[in-house]
């Protein structure tokens, strides 16, 4: 596993972690998170 930090004093910082990735899990988690955000925004709009 490798960890890299990219950033500067006046800019955004990113942390990159590399290893063998289970892409199905990453895609599934992304879909769940995006779906949750969309559901929250729709719920908030109805209020």
Secondary structure, 3 states (H helix, E strand, C coil): CEEEEECCCCCCCEEEEECCCCHHHHHHHHHHHHHHHHHHHHHHHHC
